Amino acid sequence: MSARASARLAWSLCGLSLVLFSAAVVLFASARLAPVPDSRGAHLPVGALLPYVPFLAFPVVGALVASRRPENPVGWICLAVGLLWMFSGFTDVYGFYGVTRPGSVPFPIVLAGINNFLWVPSVGLIGTYLLLLFPDGALPSRRWRPLAWLCGAVLVSESVGSMLSPGPLAHLGGVQNPFGLEGAPWVEIAGNAVLPLLPLCMLASALSLVMRYRRAGGEQREQIKWIATSALTVVVVYMVTLGLSLLSWTDWFVEGNPPWLILLQYAAGTSLTAIPIAVGFAVLKYRLYEIDILINRALVYAPLTISLIALYLGAIVLLQGAFVALTGEKSTLAVVASTLAIAALFNPFRRGVQSLVDRRFYRRKYDAAKTLEAFSARLRDETDLEALGGELVGVVRGTMQPAHVSLWLAPEAAHKGEPPQHP
């Protein structure tokens, strides 16, 4: 396929993804604005489509990468993931709309049944093949071929098992899966047996990325840093959100959840956009080496933010307790005083955390900065040119670490306007 044809196909698939999401929004708005009293118990939450919004980044970035690097399957994987998620959102709303309005659209239960297993390839492609083939589109080595085949077998088996599992479909008020095999318990047993293999395949795929990083050169290491940083961000945000959801005994994206938890859950979903964005930067090698700056800022501002929030809340509690003990009532002075204290402490805290991060994670940079600082102090006091030259060579060797260092000084004649004498 030519480069022009690849670009047209990539952007066509991206456009199809956007059309599917737009159609889902129209159907959802129609269903919510004109509810049907006899909806057969079907119910779709107000924010049902919001979890799909972050996945719009996948088809856009996938089309951008696939159109410029058509030989690299990473872009096509992003396109496939985006298309699957948009089709999943469309079939979810389509089935709800068709069940609540019988005869309005064709085959609503069939499409809802298809939606029942689309999560498997949608999630599986991100966690397996995207990691296995990143960043150049090839496996780390031939030894990883069995894992690639196993991932494919697990995705296909779990998709078929989810499709054939009997039971009610989500949000449709007890409507049964049209593809489910009733009276066949082996289907559910086989699905439960295969399902644990999926996270194991994802873990092994992540391990392949670690092994690739250890053997990679400078440029490929920077590419892997992009995807690793984005994946770690998603994992941390999801773990925090999941922990708070479990502590609150609530489900994800339920209307009855407290507003702060709903916002946190949507923030967790939004964090998924970091993965396709990182893929785009890494594969296209756009501002590739800026990832170290992002990592540094994350290491600094994450603990800084957590510390200041904890200090702020603690100061408010202590000051309010003091005001209640002294005056018998609360006072807004506690909030004002805590805010001013945090504003005054921000820069000292930031400098302290930055110094700690540099010492712990960027030791070479930290040592180079200290060496230059010491040399600057020596430069102000040193009068012996020969000693200063030796010191300068040592500083360059210690900070820049070149293969060879030499210092050339112009002869004294050059200071008198005469041409220098080269040795």
TIMI-636151 format. One record per residue: z, y, x of N, C-alpha, C in turn; residue in one letter. Coordinates in steps of 0.02 Angstrom, whole numbers, plus 50000, padded with zeros to 5 digits. Last residue first. Layout:
<rs>
ZYXZYXZYXa
...
</rs>
This chain:
<rs>
509355131952597509515127052649508995121452651p
508575147552575508705140852548508855136052604h
509125163352575508885158352621509065151452593q
508605176252462509075171052483508745166052529p
508045192552512507905186152479508375180752505p
509235205952502508755202152539508625195552503e
510265212452438509595214152417509065210352454g
511475207752474511265213952506510555215952487k
511665195652417512075201052390511875207852420h
510895187552493510645189152426511035194852394a
511625185152605511075190052609510825192152540a
512445174752578512745181452576512205186852577e
511555163152474511825165652538512065172852530p
512125155952320511635160152356511945162552421a
512625139252300512815146352303512295150152344l
512645125252201512245129052248512445136352244w
513385109852173513475117052164513085120552219l
513135094952079513065098552142513115106052127s
513395079152008513575086252005513475089252075v
512775066051906512825069051973512975076551964h
512965061951776512865056751828512955059651898a
514305071151693513605069851712513575064351765p
515445075051607515345068251632514605066851649q
515955086751556515275084851537515105077751557m
517305086151609517165087851539516475085451516t
517315081951743517805079251696517635080551624g
516275088951804516265081751805516745078751753r
516715102051782516085099851752516055092251749v
517895101751859517925103051787517295100651753v
517405099451989517855094551957517905095451882g
516665111052009516325104552009516765099251974v
517715120352008517185120651957516815114051952l
518435116852122518755116352056518235116252000e
517505119952220517735113052211518055111852144g
517445133952199516855129752190517035122452180g
518745137652232518515138552164517895134452149l
518755135152367519205131252324518985131752251a
517815144852405517695137752418518135133352374e
518405156952366517785154852336517655147452346l
519995161352328519635157452378519005154552345d
520645166552221520245171152261519835167652314t
521275163352057520985160652119520555165852155e
521675168451935522115169351992521805167352059d
520725165551839520995172351841521395173751906r
520515152151853519985156751872520235163851878l
521625146051797521545145751870521035150951894r
521345148251662521945151251691521895151351767a
520175140651652520145147851638520755151351668s
520685127951678520225130951726520175138451716f
521435125751562521775126251626521335129451679a
520375125451470520905130451463521285131351528e
519665114451514519355121051517519875126551511l
520625104551486520385105551555520075112451562t
520745105351348521325106851390521125108251462k
519455101251312519685107951294520285110051336a
519455088251361518985093151388519205100251373a
520445082351281520555082851354520085087951385d
519795083351156520435086751167520575087551242y
518685075251176518585082351161519225086251175k
519365063251199518915065951251518805073351240r
520065061251077520425062351140519985065451193r
520025061650936519505064850976519805066551045y
521135055650879520475052850864519915055750907f
522305061950933522305054850913521605051850907r
522025075150965522355070951015522285063550998r
521425079450846521045079550908521365075050961d
522515077950757521905074050747521495073850811v
523405087450811523595080450807522975075950800l
522665099250794522855097150862523045089750863s
522595099450654521985099150694522135096750764q
523945100850621523595094650602522955093850642v
524175113650676524555107850698524215101350682g
523275121650604523215121050677523585115050704r
523805119750475523125117650490523025116850565r
525095125350486525015118250470524325115850491f
524735138950512525115134950561525055127450549p
523985141450388523665141650454524065137950508n
525005139450285524365135950286524065135750356f
526185146450271526195140550313525515137250322l
525895156750183526095158450251526055152450297a
525605149550067525085153850096525245155550169a
526855143750045526285139450061525725143450093i
527595155250015527785151150072527205146650094a
526975159749898526955163949959527125159950021l
527305148949814526605150549828526545154749891t
528695149749811528375143749838527655145149856s
528865162249748529115161149816528785155149848a
528285159549622528025164849665528235163749738v
529105149349573528395148049583528095153249631v
530335156049571530275149849609529535148349624a
530155166449482530205168049554530135161849597l
530265162249355529595161949385529595163749459t
531695151949322531405158449339530715157449370s
532875144449205532335144249254532045151149266k
534675147049196534005146649166533485146649222e
535885148449260535875144649198535195144149166g
536045154449382535965158749323535965155049257t
536325143949474536625150549482536605154649418l
535665132449430536375131949449536705138749452a
534385137549411534755134849354535495134449369v
534055140849542534105146149491534495143749430f
534055128049603534535133249625534615138749574a
533025121949533533695119249528534225124249549g
531985129949577532155130049506532855127249495q
531995126349712532155133149693532345133749619l
531655112549703532295114749734532485121749712l
530405112949638530965109249609531625111649637v
529665120849728529765123049659530365119549628i
529695112749842530005119349844530135121949774a
528975101549796529675100849816530035107549817g
527715107249776528085104549719528825103749735l
527445111049911527435115949856527845113449796y
527475098849979527945104249997528005109349941l
526415092349916527085089549913527615094849929a
525385101249953525535100049882526235097349874i
525425100050093525565106550061525725105749987l
525085086450110525725089050134525915095550099s
523805085750054524335081650027525025084450047i
523105094650139523165095950067523735092150036t
523255088150263523495094950254523595096550181l
522615075850246523345075950253523635082950244p
521275082250224521585077550177522345077350185a
520945090450332521115093550268521405088750217y
520725081550444521185087350447521415089350378v
519835071950408520465069750437520975075450440l
518795080350364519135076050316519815073750343a
518405086250484518685090450431519055086250379r
517935074750551518485078750579518815082950525n
516885071050469517445066550477518055070350503i
516045082150485516315080450419516925075950424l
515755081150621516105087150596516415085650528i
515075069250623515705069750660516105075750638d
513925072150553514415067750521515085068150557i
512955078950618513485083050587514015078750554e
511925071450664512515071750706513075076050677y
510905073050568511225066550578511885067150614l
510085081750498510755083850518511195077750532r
509195068150445509265075350434509985077350448y
508715055250445508975058150507509015065750503k
508365047750339507905053150356508115056850419l
509495039550341508835036550350508325041850370v
510575048950327510545044250382509835041750394a
510355056550210510455059950274510335055150333f
510245045850116509705050550127509765054050194g
511505039850125510905035950142510325040650157v
512315050250078512385047950148511775043950170a
511855050349946511765056349988511815054450062i
512245037649899511535039249908511415045349951p
513715039849917513335034349948512595035949954i
514185050549843514215051049916513785045649949a
514185047249712513595050849736513595051549812t
515425041949688514885037249705514255040849729l
516235052049644516245050549716515695045749737s
516145051449507515725056349542515705054949617t
517125041949479516425040449467515965045049505g
518235049549515518105043349550517375041249541a
518145059549419518075061349490517925055149532a
518425052049307517745054649315517625057049386y
519765049749337519305044149330518585046349336q
520285062649334520315058849397519825052849394l
520095065749200519755069649251519745065849318l
520965056249144520245056049128519845059849180i
522175060749194521935054249215521185053549200l
522305073049131522285072849204522015066249230w
522355069448992521775073149020521735072749096p
522825052248956522995059248969522425062849004p
521785042448843522115043448908522315050848916n
521055040548728521775041748721522135042948787g
519755037348763519895043948737520635045548734e
519485029848920519705029048851519935035848826v
519115026949056518685030749011518845029348938f
520045012049085519605017249111519195020349054w
521685010449008521035007949028520605013849052d
523415011049061522845013349023522215010249050t
524685011449125524525006249077523945008449032w
524995019549227525015022649161524845017749106s
524805011149334525485013649322525545016749253l
523435009349321523875003649310524585005949297l
523005022249353522845019449288523295013549272s
523455023549484523745027849433523595025249363l
522625013649543523345013049546523685017349493g
521355018949519521545012549489522295011649489l
521415030549597521325031049524521535024649490t
521565025049724522065029649698522025029949622v
520375017449731521025014149737521585018549709m
519385027449721519455022349668520125018749671y
519605034549839519675037949775519765032849718v
519365024249935520015027649931520115030949863v
518015020849908518545015849902519225019149894v
517335032949934517315029949867517895025049858v
517625034350071517825039550023517855036649952t
516995023150123517715023650128517985028950079l
515655026450097515955020550065516715020850067a
515505037850180515425038450108515745032550071s
515745032150307516175037550282516115038250207t
514695022850314515385020550317515855025850289a
513555030950311513675026250256514395023850255i
513785038450433513665041650368513835036950310w
513905028850533514485033050517514405036350449k
512615024250542513115019850511513745023850494i
512035035250608511805033250542512325028950506q
512715034950729512815040650685512575039050614e
512215022950778512925023550765513065029450718r
510895026150799511055021550745511805021650729q
511065034850910510775037250848510955032750790e
511705026651014511985032850989511725034950921g
511565008950969511555014651015511805020950980g
512564994750917512064999950908512105005150963a
513544985350913512984984050958512474989650959r
514444990150820514694988450887514124987550937r
513654991150706513904997250738514124995850810y
513464977850671512884981850691513104988150729r
514754974550634514454971350692513854975250717m
514854982650519515314983650576515024980650639v
513884976950441513794983950461514254985650520l
514424964550419513794965050456513674972150481s
515494968050339515624965650407514994965850450l
514824970750221515154976250256515314974350329a
514454957650192513934962650205514224968750241s
515704951950169515314949550226514754954550243a
516034959150052516444959750112516074957450174l
515034954549967515074961649983515484962750046m
515364941049960514724942949989514724950350008c
516594942449895516574939549962515914941249997l
516234947549770516594951849818516614949049889p
515494935249731515174941849736515574946649781l
516294924349718515854924549776515544931449785l
516954925349596517324927249658516884927549720p
515874920849507516074927849511516474929549574l
515734907149500515274910849544515534917949556v
516704903149410516704900149477516274904249525a
516394910049295517034911449328517074908649398n
515174903549267515194910749282515834912749317g
515604890549240515164891849298515164899149317a
516354893049124516684890149184516264891549246i
515384897849037515934902349058516284899749120e
514604886149031514314892549050514844897249076v
515384875948982515204875649053514904882249078w
515504877148845516034880048888515854880048962p
514564879448726514404877248794514914880248842a
514674884848601514824877748609514644875048677g
513344896448617513964894348583514064886748592e
512694905748731512644898648712513304896448682l
512034922048703512594917648718512494910648691g
511094931048668510894926148717511444921048732f
511744939848582511194935748556510954930348604p
513464941348568512924941448616512344937048592n
513994948148410513984943048461513374943748506q
514934961848359514274958948361514224954248421v
516164968648363516164961448351515474958248348g
515804982548384516214980248328516154972848313g
515174987048497514764985448438515154982048383l
515794988948619515684994848577515314993248512h
515134974148695515574980048699515324985548653a
514924959248599514654964348643515084970548640l
515844943648596515634950048567515374954848620p
515104928048658515654932748645515394939248617g
514434917348787514534919448717515114924348711p
513394919848925514084919148903514154921448830s
512144922548972512214916748927512924915848901l
512334933549056511864934149000511974928548949m
513204928649152513424934049108512974934749047s
512354918949212512974917049179513234922349132g
511344927149263511174922249212511804920049175v
512124934349356511744937849303511574933149246s
512594924349439513074928049399512724931949343e
511364919949495511794915349457512284919149412s
510894931649561510494928449507510934924049464v
511944933949651511744939049603511354936049545l
511954921949725512544923949687512354929149634v
510684922149786510864916749740511464918649696a
510794933749865510294933349812510464927949761g
511824929749951511914935649907511414935449849c
511204918950016511794917749974511904923649926l
510204925550088510014920850036510604919449989w
511044933150173510564936550129510344931950072a
511704922850241512094927350197511634930950149l
510634917150314510984913250262511394917650215p
510304928350400509854926250346510204921950294r
511044931650508511274934150444510824932150386w
510394927250620510994923450599511254925750531r
509454936350654509234930750612509834926650588r
510274952450632509974947250673509784941450627s
510404962850538510644963750607510364958650655p
508854964650445509514961650454509744962750526l
508084980750414508074973950441508784971250447a
508164994050380507834989550334507784982350357g
508915002550457508205001850474507824997050429d
510295003150434509875008750411509125007750419p
510434991550298510504998450322510594998450398f
510454978750252509824981250278509864988350305l
511764976550206511454971750252510844974750287l
511994986950116512374986650178512044982050229l
511084983750016511074990450044511444990650111l
511434970549985510824971850021510774978850050y
512884973149933512624967849977512014970250017t
513274983749852513774980749895513504975449943g
512114987149781512454992149823512904988849874i
511814975249715511334977949764511654983149809l
512944973649629512814969049685512334971749737g
512864983249529513404983549578513244979449640v
511654978949470511774986049485512304986849538s
511734965249446511284967649499511414974949518p
512874966749350512884962349408512394964649462v
512614974949242513084977349292513074973049356w
511804968249154511484972649202511954975149256l
512324960349054512324957549122512024962249174f
512254967648935512864963848949512894961249021n
511024972848911511514977248943512134973348966n
510504962448837510264963448906510754967848945i
511174965048718511314958848754511074959248826g
510574976848681511284976948696511494970648734a
509304971948656509394976448712510134977048731l
509634964248542509324961048601509424965448663v
510094973648453510564968748478510294965248540i
508924981248425509504984448458509984979348488p
507524979348381507874974948429508484978148462f
506974995948337506874988648341507304985348395p
507935007448236507585005848298507504998348303v
508395007248103508145013548132507745012348196s
508954995648052508254996848038507975003148069g
510585002248039510144996348035509434998248015p
511485010848128510945012948083510445007348078r
512345004348211512645008948162512135011448112t
511434997248289511914993548248512214998048194v
510695007348354510355002648309510834998948264g
511685013848430511305017648380510985012848330y
512095003348514512575006548469512215010148413f
510895000848584511194995748543511694998548493g
510745013348648510225010848602510505005448555y
511825014148734511785018848678511295016348625v
511475003148818512145003748789512125008248727d
510195006048861510285000348816510975000448783t
510495017348943510045017948885510165012148836f
511315012049043511565017248998511145017948935g
510385002949099511015000549070511315005749022s
509435011549147509245006949094509865004149060f
510205017649246509945021749191509725017349132m
510465006549329511015010049296510775014349238w
509145002949369509564998249332510145001749296l
508755014649437508385012449378508805007649336l
509675014649545509655020149496509315018149432g
509315002549608509995003549583510005009049530v
507975005249643508134999749597508825000549567a
508165015949733507775016849672507935011449620l
508885009349833509185014949797508825016249731c
507865000449872508494997749844508855003249805i
506945009149925506765005549864507385002349832w
507645013550039507465018249987507295014849922g
507745001450109508355004750087508195009750032v
506554996350160506754994250093507384997850067p
505355005750240506075004250241506305002450171n
504075009750221504175003150252504905001050254e
504125022650172503975017150125504085010250154p
504825035550198504905029550239504755023450195r
504475044650100504395046650171504455040650218r
504705038249981504075041849988503945043750061s
505995033149999505435028449993504765031950002a
506765045050000506735040650060506125036150057v
506525050349872506425054449931506345050149994l
506895039749790506195041949790506045046149852a
508265039149822507835033449835507105035349837g
508725051349775508735050149848508275044249865v
508455048649637508195054549670508165053549746v
509135036649606508395036949603508105042949638p
510505041049643510175035249674509405035649667f
510955051349564510805052849634510415047149667a
511295045749445510645049149448510455050949520l
512565041149454512045036549477511345039649474f
513365050949395513325050549468512765046149494p
513125047649253512845053749284512825053249361v
513785037149197513115035849224512835041749262y
514985041949146515015037649205514325036149236p
514485049249031514695052749092514755048149153l
514245042148918513695042848965513895046249030l
515455042548846515165036048864514625036648917a
516385051948800516125052448868515785046148892g
516705047248672516355053648680516035054248749v
516395029448649516805035248667516385041548677p
515825021348507515635023248574516025029548593l
515995007748398516275014148421516075015248493h
515824998148250515575000148316515845006948334a
516164994848121516684994648172516454996348242g
515054997348043515224990348059515744989748115r
514885009947997514645008648065514815001648089s
514755018347869514765011047877514475009347945d
514595032247899515245029447878515285021947888p
513835038448044513725034447984514385031347963v
513705054948112514015048248109513885044848042p
512835065048185512755062548117513035055548111a
513265067148315513215072848269513135070848197l
513225054448374513865058048369513835063748319r
511885050548367512405046248339513055049948329a
511265061048435511095059748364511635055548331s
511805059448562511945065548524511795064548450a
511255046948594511975047748590512165053948549f
509895049748596510155044848548510905045648539l
509885059248703509645061048636509925056248583v
510375051448810510745057448788510545059448718v
509365041848820510045039748803510465045748778a
508315049948862508275046648797508965044248773a
508805053548988508705058748938508665055648868s
508785040949051509425044349040509355049848988f
507405038349048507865033849015508535037249002l
506935048949128506735048549057507205043949019v
507485045749251507695051949218507515051849144l
506785033849276507515033849272507765039949235s
505475038749283505655034049230506415033749221l
505555046449400505445049649336505625045249277g
505735035949492506255041049485506185044649418c
504505029649476505115026049458505705030749450l
503705040049525503615037749456504235033849432s
504095041049656504265046549612504155044749538w
503585028549701504295030249708504485035749659a
502205029249675502615024149642503355026049644l
501865039949759501755040549686502185035449649r
502185034549883502525040549860502455041349784a
501285023849888502005022549890502395028549864s
500075030749890500235026449833500975024849830a
500195037150014500135041149953500315036949891r
500235026350103500815030750098500795034950034a
499585011050028499545017150067500155021550057s
500004994150042500005000050000500005006350044m
</rs>
